[in-house]
């Protein structure tokens, strides 16, 4: 039986505590019901997606339907995480949206070349972030997503 979209989690990969707080606040303000678990570096992101270590319990850490991925991350940067996702047959169809403060065209081009579904600039105003995630959520309900590991 299919699970409704808004019951699926969306993984937030963000190392900056202020940005993570703002995203979670915007998520709540936009009344998005999808759980938004947080990991703070690229290694944790890959462990979460592979269900390794502390993320092995899929009831507690369910496979997300989508990922919001920052680029500038400790341990393994966002572009490396994106490349690893796209190279993994079990994860390659996962929806990954880059959410970055970088406006460098080289970052945008590289992320899109590696298979990012979208590249979003982190808005400087909270109201704009709320509008962005609200629009994302509305559009997400009309897209078809593949949750890795589901059949």
C-alpha positions as CSV (number, residue, x, y, z in Angstrom):
1,X,0.0,0.0,0.0
2,X,1.3,3.4,-0.9
3,X,2.1,5.9,1.9
4,X,0.7,9.4,1.3
5,X,3.5,11.9,0.2
6,X,3.2,14.0,3.3
7,X,4.0,11.0,5.5
8,X,7.4,10.6,3.9
9,X,10.4,12.3,5.5
10,X,12.6,14.9,3.6
11,X,16.2,14.7,4.8
12,X,17.9,18.1,5.5
13,X,21.7,18.0,5.2
14,X,22.9,21.2,6.8
15,X,25.9,21.9,9.0
16,X,25.1,25.5,10.0
17,X,22.9,25.4,13.1
18,X,21.3,28.8,12.3
19,X,20.4,27.7,8.7
20,X,19.0,24.4,10.0
21,X,16.9,26.3,12.6
22,X,15.6,28.7,10.0
23,X,14.7,25.8,7.6
24,X,12.9,23.9,10.3
25,X,11.1,27.1,11.3
26,X,10.1,27.8,7.7
27,X,8.9,24.2,7.3
28,X,6.7,24.6,10.4
29,X,5.5,28.1,9.3
30,X,4.6,26.7,5.9
31,X,2.6,23.9,7.6
32,X,4.4,21.1,5.8
33,X,3.6,17.9,7.6
34,X,6.5,15.8,6.2
35,X,9.1,15.0,8.9
36,X,12.3,16.9,8.3
37,X,15.2,14.9,10.0
38,X,18.5,16.7,10.1
39,X,22.1,15.5,9.6
40,X,25.0,17.9,9.8
41,X,27.7,16.5,7.5
42,X,28.2,14.6,4.3
43,X,29.2,11.4,6.1
44,X,26.1,11.4,8.3
45,X,24.0,12.0,5.1
46,X,25.4,8.9,3.4
47,X,25.1,6.8,6.6
48,X,21.5,7.9,7.0
49,X,20.7,7.1,3.3
50,X,22.3,3.7,3.5
51,X,20.8,2.9,6.9
52,X,24.2,2.4,8.5
53,X,25.4,2.8,12.2
54,X,23.0,4.9,14.3
55,X,20.6,5.2,11.3
56,X,20.1,1.4,10.9
57,X,16.6,1.5,12.4
58,X,14.4,2.4,9.4
59,X,11.4,2.8,11.7
60,X,13.2,5.6,13.5
61,X,15.1,6.9,10.5
62,X,12.9,6.2,7.5
63,X,14.2,6.5,3.9
64,X,13.4,10.0,2.8
65,X,11.4,10.8,-0.3
66,X,13.7,13.8,-1.0
67,X,16.9,15.5,0.2
68,X,17.7,19.2,0.8
69,X,21.5,19.2,0.5
70,X,23.9,22.0,1.4
71,X,27.1,22.1,-0.6
72,X,29.6,23.3,2.0
73,X,29.7,20.5,4.5
74,X,32.4,19.0,6.7
75,X,33.9,15.6,6.2
76,X,32.3,15.0,2.8
77,X,31.1,18.0,0.9
78,X,27.7,18.2,-0.8
79,X,28.9,17.6,-4.3
80,X,30.6,14.4,-3.2
81,X,27.4,13.3,-1.4
82,X,25.5,14.1,-4.6
83,X,27.9,12.1,-6.7
84,X,27.8,9.1,-4.3
85,X,24.0,9.2,-4.4
86,X,23.9,9.2,-8.2
87,X,26.5,6.5,-8.5
88,X,24.6,4.1,-6.1
89,X,22.1,1.9,-7.9
90,X,19.9,1.8,-4.8
91,X,19.8,5.6,-4.4
92,X,20.3,7.0,-7.9
93,X,16.7,7.9,-8.4
94,X,16.3,9.7,-5.0
95,X,15.1,13.3,-5.5
96,X,18.0,15.7,-4.4
97,X,17.6,19.5,-4.2
98,X,20.6,21.6,-3.5
99,X,20.0,24.4,-1.0
100,X,23.1,26.6,-0.9
101,X,24.3,30.1,-0.2
102,X,26.7,29.8,-3.1
103,X,25.7,31.7,-6.2
104,X,28.9,30.6,-8.0
105,X,28.0,29.4,-11.5
106,X,30.6,26.7,-11.2
107,X,28.8,25.3,-8.1
108,X,25.4,25.4,-9.9
109,X,26.7,23.8,-13.1
110,X,28.6,21.1,-11.2
111,X,25.6,20.3,-9.0
112,X,23.2,20.0,-12.0
113,X,25.8,18.0,-14.0
114,X,26.0,15.6,-11.1
115,X,22.3,15.1,-11.2
116,X,20.7,17.6,-8.7
117,X,17.0,17.9,-9.4
118,X,17.1,21.6,-8.5
119,X,19.5,24.2,-7.2
120,X,18.0,26.7,-4.8
121,X,19.7,29.7,-3.3
122,X,19.2,30.1,0.4
123,X,17.0,33.2,0.7
124,X,18.3,35.9,3.0
125,X,14.8,36.7,4.4
126,X,12.8,34.2,6.5
127,X,9.6,35.1,4.7
128,X,11.2,34.2,1.4
129,X,12.4,30.8,2.8
130,X,8.8,30.1,4.0
131,X,7.5,30.9,0.5
132,X,10.2,28.8,-1.1
133,X,9.4,25.7,1.0
134,X,5.7,26.2,0.7
135,X,6.0,26.3,-3.1
136,X,8.3,23.3,-3.1
137,X,5.8,21.3,-1.0
138,X,2.8,22.3,-3.2
139,X,4.7,21.2,-6.3
140,X,6.1,18.1,-4.7
141,X,2.6,16.7,-4.2
142,X,2.2,16.6,-8.0
143,X,5.5,15.0,-8.8
144,X,6.2,11.3,-8.8
145,X,8.9,10.3,-6.3
146,X,10.7,7.0,-5.9
147,X,11.5,6.1,-2.3
148,X,14.6,3.9,-2.5
149,X,13.9,0.4,-1.0
150,X,10.1,0.7,-1.5
151,X,8.3,-1.5,-3.9
